[in-house]
Amino acid sequence: MKRTLSILVILLFAAMGTTQAQKVLSEGTLTYDVSVQTGSAEPKLADMFDGARATVYLKGSHSRSELSSTLGTSTTIFDSKDGVGVVLRDYGSQKILIKLNRDNWKDKNRKYDGITFENTSDTKKIGEYPCEKLIAHLKDGSSFIIWFTRQVRLENNDYDGLFRTMPGLPMEYESMAGGLRIRYTLSRISFDPVPVQKFEFPRSGYRELTYDESLHVGNN
């Protein structure tokens, strides 16, 4: 009886230690280095992503995701509480603002509906964080790899439909764009406050489109 009680106490303290070790990121910045995994058939397109960087700013229900490359910058700002946002495309002289409502946001992330994660026994460290490997399966039959850590949990998982049901922070993952397999690797986590101005929508300087209009001028 005493031995059983001792084991239960040890397990309880172990569980408490795991809980305490997990940080909750309600406000902060995630910076990912971007690399392209591609064949020799598309080297020029891959070169355009050389040195690209993805940055995610989070503050409560607000999110701002930026992808910057030699081509320009694509930015998505969204408030998951109020269900409003914009997509900004800055490519040279082309500056487009696409308005989003909650239904648009759901449609934009529809490809991740029904996503399932297959656990594996593979582990590795990315920076200072121990990571586990998942295989993500989409309803269209495609799959890709995600490495995540349980030591950090995002308060706002709605900033990206891909990670809505993940139990931790994505540290390295892949996505497909224009036939290219793109890899994102987290290079920096900041828990510093993010200015609220980061989530404000531009009032001028952009050609405005509705979400439906944007579907006829390219993928959003």
Residue pairs with C-beta under 8 A, 6 or more apart in sequence:
18 150
21 151
22 150
22 151
22 152
22 153
23 151
23 152
23 153
23 191
24 152
24 153
24 154
24 155
25 58
25 152
25 153
25 154
25 155
25 169
25 189
25 191
26 58
26 59
26 60
26 155
26 156
27 58
27 59
27 60
27 191
27 193
27 194
28 57
28 58
28 189
28 190
28 191
28 192
28 194
29 55
29 56
29 57
29 58
29 188
29 189
29 190
29 192
29 194
30 55
30 56
30 58
30 169
30 186
30 188
30 189
30 190
31 53
31 54
31 55
31 56
31 186
31 187
31 188
31 189
31 190
32 53
32 54
32 55
32 56
32 184
32 185
32 186
32 187
33 53
33 184
33 185
33 187
34 49
34 52
34 53
34 54
34 67
34 69
34 182
34 183
34 184
35 49
35 182
35 183
35 185
36 45
36 46
36 49
36 50
36 180
36 181
36 182
36 183
37 174
37 180
37 181
37 182
37 183
38 45
38 46
38 179
38 180
38 181
42 179
42 180
45 178
45 180
46 180
48 69
48 70
48 71
49 69
49 70
49 180
49 182
50 70
51 69
51 70
52 67
52 68
52 69
52 70
53 67
53 68
53 69
54 65
54 66
54 67
54 68
54 184
55 65
55 66
55 68
56 63
56 64
56 65
56 66
56 159
56 160
57 63
57 64
57 65
57 66
57 194
57 198
57 199
58 154
58 155
58 156
58 159
58 194
59 193
59 194
59 196
59 198
59 199
60 81
60 155
60 156
61 79
61 80
61 81
61 82
61 156
61 158
62 77
62 78
62 79
62 80
62 156
62 196
62 199
63 76
63 77
63 78
63 79
63 80
63 156
63 158
63 159
63 199
64 75
64 76
64 77
64 198
64 199
65 75
65 76
65 159
65 160
66 73
66 74
66 75
67 73
67 74
67 75
71 91
72 89
72 90
72 91
72 92
72 94
73 88
73 90
73 91
74 87
74 88
74 89
74 90
75 87
75 88
75 90
76 85
76 86
76 87
76 88
77 85
77 86
77 88
77 199
77 201
78 84
78 85
78 100
78 105
78 158
78 159
79 85
79 199
80 156
80 158
80 159
83 101
83 102
83 105
84 100
84 101
84 102
85 99
85 100
85 105
86 97
86 98
86 99
86 100
86 201
86 202
87 96
87 97
87 98
87 100
87 214
87 220
88 95
88 96
88 97
88 98
88 202
88 206
89 95
89 96
89 98
95 205
95 206
95 207
96 206
96 207
96 208
96 209
96 214
96 217
97 201
97 202
97 206
97 207
97 208
97 209
98 208
98 209
98 210
98 211
98 213
98 214
98 220
99 208
99 209
99 210
99 211
100 108
100 211
101 211
104 211
107 211
108 161
108 211
108 220
109 160
109 161
109 162
110 161
111 138
111 139
111 140
111 161
112 138
112 161
112 162
112 164
113 139
113 161
114 138
114 139
115 136
115 137
115 138
115 139
115 161
115 162
115 165
116 136
116 137
117 134
117 135
117 136
117 137
117 146
117 165
117 166
118 134
118 135
118 136
118 137
119 132
119 134
120 132
120 133
120 134
120 135
122 132
122 133
123 130
123 131
123 132
123 133
124 130
124 131
124 133
124 147
125 131
126 147
126 149
126 171
126 172
126 185
126 186
127 171
127 186
127 187
129 149
129 151
129 152
129 169
129 171
130 149
130 151
131 147
131 148
131 149
131 171
131 172
132 147
132 148
132 149
132 150
132 168
133 145
133 146
133 147
134 145
134 146
134 147
134 148
134 166
135 143
135 144
135 145
135 146
136 143
136 144
136 145
136 146
136 162
136 173
137 143
142 176
144 173
144 174
144 175
144 176
144 181
145 172
145 173
145 174
146 166
146 170
146 172
146 173
146 174
147 170
147 171
147 172
147 173
148 166
148 167
148 168
148 169
148 170
148 171
149 168
149 169
149 171
150 167
150 168
151 168
151 169
152 168
152 169
152 189
153 167
153 168
153 169
154 163
154 169
157 163
157 164
157 165
157 166
158 164
162 170
162 173
162 175
163 170
169 186
169 189
170 184
170 186
171 185
171 186
172 183
172 184
172 185
172 186
173 183
173 184
174 181
174 182
174 183
174 184
175 181
175 182
175 184
176 182
209 217
211 220
214 220
